[in-house]
């Protein structure tokens, strides 16, 4: 194969298999000035925003400090000024960046969210029972450490290898060094398994196998989530988690569920003890476990467990000290509120026996009566949102109307553990509607509307032109009608994306909406929108290489499913390529073919009528897909060979889209 063909082939593979674009994530500025308009353009809180914050202080029982007492209970040690770096020396976790969160809430942060961020700011090693410890605040999630007969039983080893390694080192330093005797993954989200190889290596596991425990479906869900729509989800995650924002009183303060996700090296271990029955009992390193499978609640694969010897119940992420998402703003399948509520109801029987609740996020609860009250409140929050949303949709209410009308009863609304720090009543109500009725609200005008760029031009023209729109928007802004300003100016920005006056006034309205938001993700979405109106979309996308440890364990077929979703249909109308891809080290062959502008695949022996056969090792395939294997690595590699028409192979790969994950959101 000549060097030109091999070069084009390599680039085609990298782009097609995962659709990866730029391979680094733009880092958010870490500090800003606190003048009237700060260094990034964020404006002060308006009088209307200040009044909104004051009303929150009046409504909620801020005099209740029990959460602070519980979150500090059992404190052993922390690492002052904790910063965790990756192998390149970049900081991936920084508690110093959040040191501004103290004292009373500033006018630019909802007081309820500020309270939650202060609680999530507490970090360190805690003893929560005689033989149970937690690491909190070293990552988005918690790591729980249970003292077994021979070693540490680790529950949810954080998001990254780097943060997990620092955490386990602190455990061994303060509690005495012990081997890891078991690892439990409570569910299939990466912040609960991604740090696995930071606490134990493959070599250690080869020498001393240990139980790796997870719910049924864990590997499939953990390795497949985000693969097909991963580029879009990654871009939207920048908004949801405020990745481009400074950490400041006018920027990112926290996600409600924790501070933020850590972005380092992700890994995964395949379970050797799978919990598949609704309830199962096992003894792990001398400790009795009673598992409850709750898959389909917060995660598609999840369990909780009870420790009868310690009268302690782990709720995983089925419950947490905030309202969770029925729909997550980064994009995901809608979760079943009714099933979720039912699982919590089932857990109440177990909780009545428990003296301790602990979870995958936030701080524990002690005392069976308080635990049961907490569970009932969480149960009824999800069921109330479900039942009332269904009642109203059956009465003909649309998603927006339901979201506007629905309020939790005071007994639930004034409970801090039910507040919308992560999920919200509004977007969860819309999720219930979506789950039953989908995107269409029944109004014929919404069946086939014009796309935003076309309708925006007509709206602006109808309103008398850009100058008139800005005048009306400024009047509304001066009256504190920020939601209306956002709706109005969004049309103008999509009609005239170079209208700087419109963009700045829209950004100012997003500032105020962000400051007023109780939800961490809502705040980050609004403020990221303001940031991008002022500074533009990012130049760089998701770093696919961070996922190598997880993608290595992903079924090969996932790559081809993703690849099919990147085929540029119109360019394949008349194409009928057939390609063999042979993994020489796995002794597996996949046949890929295009028919009716659709890419199909199947695992089967190589077919003789293929246009070409690509022979490659799984490791090189993965390295190429994530961009770690450069052109030189593949040009002269013995791990890649092509048989048949090299030109057909190159033309085949040219048919696939190469998304970069940096598309515009707040501008056309």
MIBA-513924 format. One record per residue (C-alpha): z, y, x. Coordinates in steps of 0.001 Angstrom, whole numbers, padded with zeros to 6 digits, always signed. Example, Ala and Ser with C-alpha at 12.3 -4.5 7.8 and 13.67 -1.06 7.14 Angstrom:
2
+007800-004500+012300+007140-001060+013670
REM end
This chain:
668
+000000+000000+000000-000988+003373+001518+001637+006070+002056+000212+008474-000533+000290+005887-003321+003758+004759-002360+005026+008346-002322+003683+009051-005797+005028+005741-007039+008490+006501-005688+008593+009912-007336+007353+008394-010577+010079+005776-010563+012854+008262-009898+011697+010504-012719+010863+007807-015228+013775+005422-015020+016513+007920-015770+014579+011110-016287+016795+012772-013710+016080+016340-012743+018052+018430-010283+020838+016367-008791+023760+018769-008607+025814+020622-011179+026152+024366-010851+029751+025241-010081+031573+027737-012270+032900+030930-010703+036625+030474-010180+037932+034000-010552+036971+037267-012202+038263+040804-012364+040453+041854-015293+038936+045274-015944+037592+046400-019329+034446+044353-018699+035042+041702-016074+032783+040676-013221+030810+038259-015390+030464+040632-018322+033142+039233-020656+034546+042010-022827+038154+042721-023930+039645+041420-027161+038841+043679-030098+041398+044992-032578+040144+042379-035087+040673+039576-032575+044157+040861-031771+044979+040875-035486+043679+037309-035809+045881+036178-032914+048893+037860-034512+048275+035989-037770+048338+032685-035869+051722+033585-034413+053021+034219-037916+051615+031025-039438+052696+028351-036950+056279+027439-035947+056152+028633-032338+059945+028577-032206+059722+024751-032141+059946+023788-028448+060374+020041-028890+056922+019300-027410+057894+021113-024223+061129+019134-023999+059269+015849-024468+056514+016740-022009+059071+017469-019259+061274+014449-019916+061471+011931-017074+059798+014142-014483+059941+012610-010988+057555+014531-008750+054311+016436-008518+051985+017558-005749+052323+021357-005508+048972+023120-005507+047182+019841-006163+043503+019856-005226+041382+016715-005091+038115+016677-003136+035169+014305-003107+033657+012769+000020+031500+015858+000556+034616+018026+000628+033992+019685-002739+036997+020294-004980+036715+018175-008143+040246+018751-009484+042245+021911-008978+045593+022632-010595+045753+025928-008703+042882+027242-010815+045116+027049-013896+048155+028823-012479+047265+031909-014525+048383+030009-017642+051993+031124-018090+054144+033401-020209+052845+034705-023546+049261+034276-024689+046890+037075-023714+044909+038700-026517+041775+036876-025352+043184+033396-026106+044264+031983-029461+048094+031645-029165+048016+028091-030519+045429+026989-027943+047412+028800-025237+050497+026802-026204+048516+023567-025898+047093+024594-022517+050592+025297-021216+051674+021807-022245+048581+020264-020663+049257+022273-017501+052379+020234-016752+051420+017586-014230+053011+014940-012069+054654+011520-012128+057004+010810-015043+059298+007934-015954+059044+007362-019699+060978+004080-019952+062917+001772-017669+059736+000109-016384+057000+002458-017587+055675+005526-015785+052845+007980-016314+050664+010193-014171+049681+013230-016233+047581+016247-015354+045691+014622-012461+042599+014377-014622+041549+014825-018254+043431+011649-019205+046697+009878-018334+047261+006885-016078+050114+004664-017241+051917+002399-014764+053937-000590-015989+056202-002451-013596+055227-006094-013766+056800-009120-012129+054706-008867-008949+053070-005433-009004+051837-002423-010943+050000-002984-014215+047671+000017-014459+046560+001303-017857+043500+003602-017821+042880+004470-014137+041585+008009-014797+038013+009329-014578+037163+009295-010886+037965+007234-007835+039183+010350-006029+041768+011412-008637+042881+007805-009203+043471+007280-005482+045640+010382-005226+047558+009265-008321+048302+005724-007135+049315+007037-003720+051916+009275-005372+053181+006308-007408+053616+004150-004307+055184+006988-002342+057818+007801-004966+058451+004398-006565+057881+002032-003654+054613+000436-002643+053514-002482-004811+050123-004147-005263+048077-003590-008395+048640-006746-010445+046455-005962-013491+044214-003236-014900+043855-002423-018598+040997-000352-019996+042103+000756-023443+038637+001914-024448+035072+002528-023385+035105+006243-022495+034685+007045-018818+037875+009106-018455+039768+005826-018936+037945+003531-016543+035908+005622-014075+038627+005662-011398+039051+001874-011229+037843+001493-007631+040196+004264-006556+043206+002015-007141+041769-001320-005994+038657-002242-003996+036103-005008-004495+037314-006592-001238+040909-006646-002484+039807-008206-005755+037817-010855-003900+040905-011800-001875+043371-011506-004749+041846-011679-008240+043826-009920-010967+043458-009642-014757+041011-006924-015821+041683-006477-019538+039481-004678-022075+038495-004859-025746+035405-006766-026860+032175-004857-026321+033693-002759-023546+031028-003281-020861+028120-002774-023231+029573+000422-024685+030873+001798-021385+027583+001354-019535+025182+002250-022332+026754+005393-023815+024628+008431-023008+021823+006469-021326+019177+007144-023971+020176+010722-024862+022083+011371-021656+020108+014391-020475+020641+016265-023746+024306+015236-023892+024823+016334-020294+023380+019773-020994+025433+020176-024154+028541+019022-022293+028194+022133-020124+028862+024102-023293+031557+021817-024717+033621+021733-021520+032778+025200-020198+031420+023932-016886+029803+027275-016048+032805+029387-017038+035447+030856-014772+038965+029565-015288+040543+032734-016589+041995+034480-019607+038431+035305-020659+036957+031962-019642+037868+028289-019728+041560+027547-020275+041431+023876-021306+039767+021396-023615+042764+020773-025882+042691+017077-025021+043494+017977-021422+042276+020473-018869+038706+019314-018195+036854+016203-017006+036881+015580-013267+033421+015146-011722+033631+012843-008716+032721+009206-008042+032725+007055-011175+033157+003282-011130+033824+000349-013430+035109-003221-013202+033953-006049-015435+036796-007455-017569+037875-011056-017130+040250-010984-020116+038502-009725-023248+040533-008937-026378+038319-009880-029316+040610-010843-032202+042160-008244-034500+045521-009056-032915+046207-011070-029770+049252-011835-027623+049121-012286-023843+051553-012358-020950+050303-010224-018057+052272-010281-014801+055396-011319-016685+055079-008647-019383+054420-009534-023037+051520-007656-024628+050626-007600-028330+047136-006138-028732+045614-004479-031796+041826-004033-031709+040880-000640-033200+037205-000493-032244+035296+002019-034314+038078+004587-034396+037969+007050-031489+035767+004715-029426+033369+001906-030360+035433-000467-028186+039197+000163-028138+042594-001464-028392+046215-000384-028656+049149-002567-027595+052860-003107-028144+055323-004127-025410+058137-005936-027243+060325-006249-024114+060393-002460-023812+059985-001563-027515+057087+000638-026459+053733+001173-028182+050590+002476-026504+048336+004239-028994+045439+004560-026508+043293+007399-027903+043477+006301-031515+046130+009011-031824+046829+012032-029653+048702+015316-029821+045796+017106-031489+043166+016515-034125+040395+014493-032546+036630+014539-033103+034879+012689-035883+031832+014256-034278+031806+015541-030732+029936+018757-029957+028158+017276-026950+026486+014880-029395+027401+011294-030280+027403+008939-033223+029678+010032-036065+033041+008247-036169+034406+006623-039312+037361+008670-040562+038330+006106-043189+038391+003194-040746+040250+005354-038211+042916+006265-040760+043264+002606-041741+043889+001508-038162+046634+004125-037817+048197+002906-041043+048218-000660-039681+049945+000568-036522+052862+002057-038452+054361-001406-038918+054423-001822-035129+055698+001714-034609+058747+001046-036751+059914-001391-034061+059208+001045-031209+061509+003380-029364+058625+004868-027358+055040+005957-028044+052708+006807-025181+048962+007408-025158+045884+007962-023081+046343+011744-023356+049261+014143-023698+052986+013377-023634+055127+010614-025198+057378+010510-028248+060808+008843-028264+062534+007431-031363+060983+005235-034057+061483+007761-036848+059623+010489-034965+056879+008045-033961+056334+006946-037561+056241+010567-038764+053661+011345-036069+051476+008401-037093+051666+009202-040791+050651+012767-040070+047679+011664-037949+046696+009031-040516+046727+011498-043365+044860+014195-041444+041797+012000-041010+042036+010553-044517+042483+013961-046142+039391+015288-044364+037476+012177-045412+038597+012079-049028+038241+015790-049740+034854+016011-048022+033607+013103-050132+035079+014656-053283+033234+017890-052613+029933+016315-051553+029990+014341-054793+030415+017674-056595+027289+018972-054883+028841+020963-052061+026740+021272-048900+028150+020697-045386+028645+024394-044716+030305+024917-048094+032686+022004-047517+033563+023270-044045+034287+026729-045431+036454+025504-048310+038406+022630-046778+041939+023329-045541+044653+020867-044613+047796+020892-046772+050630+022927-045183+052623+019802-044291+049750+018742-042037+048408+022146-041011+051718+023367-039566+052162+020276-037420+051021+021113-033880+049855+017529-033296+047262+017965-036064+045875+021283-034916+042195+021538-034069+042506+021857-030316+039683+019354-029751+038212+018353-033101+038367+020827-035989+038571+020546-039760+035220+022323-040031+033063+020183-037810+034897+016989-038789+034188+017697-042477+030504+018082-041630+030698+014767-039790+031936+013026-042936+029010+014527-044857+026601+013424-042143+028049+009923-042153+027329+009495-045856+024343+011734-046599+022750+012612-043254+021187+015908-042209+019547+016876-045543+021691+018829-048002+019345+018300-050975+017953+021846-051062+014112+021738-051003+014035+024899-048900+015808+022956-046154+013492+019946-046303+010775+021328-044019+011888+024740-042742+010037+026718-040112+011310+026187-036551+013623+028955-035274+011084+030833-033146+008626+031147-036051+011150+032015-038740+012934+034471-036450+009828+036646-036087+009391+036773-039859+013076+037568-040479+013052+040419-037981+009858+041828-039474+011316+041562-042976+014492+043381-041869+012491+046321-040600+012115+045469-036939+014376+045028-033935+015905+048514-034051+017011+048084-037655+018459+044642-036928+020487+045954-033997+021766+048885-036068+022910+046572-038859+024407+044135-036354+026341+046897-034599+027776+048047-037926+028873+044500-038697+030321+044118-035196+032339+047307-035622+033779+045800-038809+034765+042566-037068+032145+040399-038849+031352+038396-035721+030019+035269-037444+027492+037383-039333+026561+039294-036175+025892+035977-034434+023690+034738-037284+021790+038023-037501+021188+038544-033791+020322+034922-033151+017142+035622-035136+016357+038681-033036+016970+036935-029713+014680+034068-030754+012040+036566-031903+012391+038811-028830+014053+036872-025991+013658+039832-023627+015554+042232-025876+018548+042880-023604+020340+045088-026127+020289+042291-028704+021395+039697-026172+024349+041776-025001+025579+042525-028525+025232+038842-029400+027162+037955-026244+029924+040368-027245+030202+038689-030645+030402+035287-028921+033192+036685-026715+035284+037500-029777+034518+034237-031564+035528+032360-028423+038757+034298-028009+039712+033578-031631+038960+029842-031447+041891+027439-031544+039623+024619-030401+039086+024373-026646+035497+023106-027081+034652+025811-029633+035980+028454-027237+033928+027001-024384+030783+026788-026529+031003+030421-027611+031876+031737-024162+029191+029636-022460+026727+031052-024968+027832+034547-023959+027589+033642-020279+024044+032302-020594+022852+035288-022615+024001+037454-019706+023085+035210-016775+020506+032723-018019+020358+028937-018227+021413+026842-015199+019025+026089-012358+020490+022634-011817+021289+019703-014054+023450+016617-014041+024232+014792-010814+023074+011285-011725+024321+009895-008399+027934+010293-009564+027272+007519-012069+026064+004983-009503+029186+002822-009701+028811+002547-013475+025023+002240-013580+025172-000637-011101+026924-002654-013811+024657-001498-016633+022232-004052-018110+018787-003567-016588+017346-003364-020089+019207-000071-020653+016953+001595-018097+013850+000427-019928+015223+001589-023300+015760+005001-021734+012312+004856-020169+010683+004152-023553+012331+007274-024969+010631+009319-022234+007086+008130-022804+004935+011175-023657+003415+009778-026844+000274+011919-027180-000717+011178-023581-000427+007437-024255-002520+007308-027449-005350+005411-025769-003408+003603-023025-002623-000109-022877-000984-000715-019501+000937-003898-018777+003345-003928-015806+005611-006574-014272+008843-005367-012669+010419-008146-010642+013977-007863-009319+013770-010038-006257+017517-010361-005693+018299-011118-009364+015423-013546-009859+014550-011644-013022+011237-010267-014214+010594-007770-016982+007236-007247-018611+006555-003675-019742+003557-002815-021898+002264+000095-023936+000944-000527-027426+000291+002146-030084+001741+004719-027682+005054+002816-027630+006619+001280-024526+007903-002253-025065+009757-004520-022661+010993-008078-022503+012631-010274-019920+010056-012968-019214+008136-014558-016351+005548-012299-014729+002296-012281-016681-001003-012831-014875-002933-010159-016808-000657-007291-015745-002243-004191-014246+000297-004344-011439+003528-006001-010345+006342-004013-008755+008751-006144-006742+012028-004424-005893+015696-005229-005301+018175-004127-007934+020033-001951-005424+016893-000106-004286+015837+000256-007916+019189+001886-008670+019086+004103-005570+015613+005290-006498+016642+005933-010104+019569+008146-009116+017715+009841-006278+019763+008401-003403+016761+006613-001898+014350+009246-000651+010678+008934+000091+011229+007728+003656+013680+005071+002455+011112+003567+000117+007939+004100+002123+009090+001727+004827+011439-000475+002825+011028-004228+002817+012758-004186-000578+009714-002824-002428+006286-004433-002779+003339-003810-005086+000722-006315-006191-002345-005484-008259-003738-002027-008969-001673+000627-007256-003679+003321-009038-002824+001842-012448+000845+001692-011490+000833+005346-010463-000997+006388-013646+001452+004346-015721+004427+006245-014321+002664+009551-014849+002930+008991-018605+006684+009572-018618+008522+012822-019216+010737+014133-016436+013532+016077-018175+015748+018187-015941+018603+018736-018384+018491+022524-017971+016768+023534-021222+017659+026741-023047+020136+026643-025922+020992+030242-026852+017475+031473-026156+014091+030010-027106
REM end
